Amino acid sequence: MFDHFTDPARATLVGARAAATRLGAPRIGPDHVLLSLLATRDTAAERVLRSFGVDAERLGDRLTSAAPAFGDDDVDALSTLGIDLAEIRRRTEQSFGPGALDRGAAVRRGSGRGPSRFTDAAKRSLAASVEEARSTRSRGVGTGQLLLGLLADDRDEAAVALREAGLVDRAAVRRRVLEQPDPQA
């Protein structure tokens, strides 16, 4: 499937895997693809995002500071059972180092290389990217098409974050993508 992706788009997907690994996710989601797009420089997506005034750092922070694994109600419920999550985290990090609980999911998966499978939402996003490239007769799926694919599912966290950052008009984003091809496309 990835044969028709440009080198920058492939690099973005490798970066998405790294983002998922860093965040301890079991699978690669659209939010990881977006985080990778935000971190990659001199691509069509980066230029389009910049042209819309998207603050990549702020958007990246929004994606990585998602709701905690346990909500306040969960913490309160566990507290009534005598379980103090803050104390568990403190003791675990004291024994195994800072971020030990965050890294645990990646370590349990095995080799430490990280997740290799995409979530269903990410698969839909990638399929939308391929369709976007086909509909515009692009020579390959580039980072711009990846960006458009992320905007395809209005309910997805990555699409919501992009809209909140100012990418509201998908047709306007498409026009800018067509004006900004990836290098080596």
C-alpha positions in Angstrom: 0.0 0.0 0.0 2.8 2.4 0.8 4.5 2.1 -2.5 2.6 5.1 -3.8 3.6 7.3 -0.9 6.2 10.0 -1.3 9.4 9.7 0.7 8.3 12.6 3.1 4.9 10.8 3.6 6.7 7.5 4.4 8.9 9.3 6.8 5.8 10.8 8.4 4.4 7.4 9.0 7.7 6.2 10.5 7.5 9.2 12.8 3.9 8.4 13.7 5.1 5.0 14.9 7.8 6.7 17.0 5.1 9.1 18.4 2.9 6.1 19.3 5.8 4.4 21.0 6.8 7.5 22.9 3.2 7.9 24.2 2.9 4.2 25.0 0.0 3.6 22.6 -0.6 0.0 21.5 -1.5 1.1 17.9 -0.8 4.0 15.6 -3.7 6.4 15.5 -4.5 9.5 13.5 -3.2 11.7 16.3 0.2 10.1 16.0 0.2 10.8 12.3 -0.6 14.4 13.0 2.1 14.6 15.7 4.6 13.4 13.1 3.3 15.8 10.5 3.8 18.6 13.0 7.4 17.5 13.7 8.4 17.1 10.0 9.9 20.2 8.3 9.9 21.4 4.7 6.9 19.3 3.6 3.7 20.3 1.9 1.7 19.7 5.1 4.1 21.8 7.1 3.8 24.7 4.7 0.0 24.4 4.5 -0.3 24.3 8.3 2.0 27.4 8.6 0.0 29.2 5.9 -3.1 28.8 8.0 -1.3 30.1 11.1 -1.3 26.8 12.9 1.0 26.9 15.9 2.6 23.4 15.6 4.0 23.4 19.1 0.7 24.4 20.7 -1.2 21.8 18.6 1.4 19.1 19.5 1.1 20.0 23.2 -2.7 19.7 22.9 -2.4 16.2 21.4 0.1 14.9 23.9 -1.6 16.3 26.9 -4.8 14.4 26.4 -6.9 13.4 29.3 -5.1 11.3 31.9 -5.6 7.6 31.8 -7.8 7.9 34.9 -10.4 10.6 35.2 -11.3 12.4 38.4 -14.2 10.1 39.0 -11.9 7.0 38.6 -9.3 8.5 41.0 -12.0 9.2 43.6 -13.5 5.7 43.2 -10.1 4.1 43.6 -9.4 6.3 46.6 -12.4 5.0 48.4 -10.8 1.6 48.1 -7.6 2.9 49.6 -5.7 3.1 46.3 -3.7 6.3 45.9 -2.7 6.6 42.2 -0.3 9.5 42.9 1.5 7.5 45.5 1.7 4.4 43.2 3.2 6.6 40.4 5.7 8.2 42.9 6.9 4.8 44.2 7.1 3.3 40.8 9.2 6.2 39.5 11.3 6.1 42.6 12.1 2.5 41.9 12.2 2.4 38.1 12.9 6.0 37.1 10.8 8.9 35.8 8.1 8.0 33.2 8.4 4.3 34.0 4.6 3.8 33.9 4.4 5.7 30.7 7.0 3.4 29.0 5.4 0.2 30.4 3.0 -0.4 27.6 5.8 -0.1 24.9 8.1 -2.4 26.9 5.4 -5.1 27.4 4.8 -5.3 23.6 8.2 -6.9 23.1 11.0 -5.6 21.1 10.6 -2.0 22.1 10.3 -1.0 18.4 6.8 0.1 19.0 3.4 -0.6 17.5 3.3 -1.6 13.9 -0.5 -1.7 13.4 -2.8 1.2 12.7 -6.1 1.8 14.4 -9.2 1.6 12.3 -9.5 5.4 12.4 -5.9 5.7 11.1 -6.7 3.2 8.3 -9.7 5.3 7.3 -7.5 8.4 7.3 -4.9 6.7 5.1 -7.5 5.5 2.7 -8.9 9.0 2.5 -5.3 10.2 1.8 -5.0 7.7 -1.1 -8.4 8.8 -2.5 -7.4 12.4 -2.2 -4.2 11.7 -4.3 -6.3 9.8 -6.9 -8.9 12.5 -7.2 -6.3 15.2 -7.8 -4.2 13.0 -10.0 -1.2 13.4 -7.8 1.9 11.4 -8.6 1.9 10.0 -5.1 0.4 10.3 -1.7 2.3 13.2 0.0 2.1 14.8 3.3 -0.5 17.2 2.0 -2.8 14.3 1.2 -2.0 12.8 4.7 -3.2 16.1 6.1 -6.4 16.1 4.1 -7.0 12.4 5.1 -6.8 13.5 8.7 -9.5 16.0 8.1 -11.8 13.4 6.5 -13.4 12.1 9.7 -15.0 15.0 11.6 -15.3 12.9 14.8 -11.6 11.9 15.0 -9.4 13.6 17.6 -6.9 14.7 15.0 -9.6 16.3 12.8 -11.1 18.1 15.9 -7.7 19.4 16.9 -7.0 20.6 13.3 -10.3 22.4 13.2 -9.7 24.0 16.5 -6.3 25.2 15.2 -8.0 26.9 12.3 -8.3 24.4 9.5 -12.1 24.7 9.2 -12.6 24.9 5.4 -11.4 21.6 3.9 -11.7 22.9 0.3 -9.4 25.8 1.2 -6.9 23.3 2.7 -7.1 21.2 -0.5 -6.3 24.2 -2.6 -3.3 25.0 -0.5 -2.1 21.4 -0.6 -2.3 21.4 -4.4 -0.1 24.6 -4.4 2.4 23.0 -2.1 3.8 19.7 -3.5 6.2 17.7 -1.4 9.9 17.7 -2.4 10.7 14.5 -4.3 7.0 14.0 -5.1 
